[in-house]
Amino acid sequence: KGKVLLELFSDTDFAGCKDTRRAMTCGVTRLDKTVTSVFARRQGVQSTSSGEAEFYGATSVVMDGRIIKHFLEWLGFEVAYQLHLDSSAAKAMVQRDGVGKVKHMDVRALWIQAERRDNGLVTRKVPGEYNYANLGTKGHPAPRFLALRNMLNIVDCKMIDDEKEIEACSVQAPFDEGW
């Protein structure tokens, strides 16, 4: 139909690294309700609050999503794009213009506000238990880990009945050798 929904889920742990005190960000991208990518990476800056860490994480997720959005638009699709956050503070930072009362804000991250204002980024609050990106920010007890894994439609290859599918999961493409 020429229209697609690009959903970006972001979650961050605040100062999770004991050595650097930097946060871990996880991002999940869904295209028309199908998970297309997941990443977890350490933030390059130290945050002074959990809201600031969540804001920086959101900018990272939106930057990745922006590339996908522009590619889809280049292909001729009309793209609606949404950022899902479980942090009210980060959502408020994205929705205002400027740093507000936040101290020590890295102004390089403020482009996300322009993305919302000028390019149609919609920001939505999602409860933490339904935030797909919660999987990559911290260790979870087995039941929660399995629930998140199921939400993302990640399967355990050992549980697949057909042996050919299991073999397909472990086959390396010729150009992947050495990676």
Beta strands, then each sheet from edge to edge (+ up, - down):
strand 1: 3-13
strand 2: 24-31
strand 3: 34-42
strand 4: 78-85
strand 5: 121-125
sheet 1: 3+ 2- 1+ 4+ 5+
end
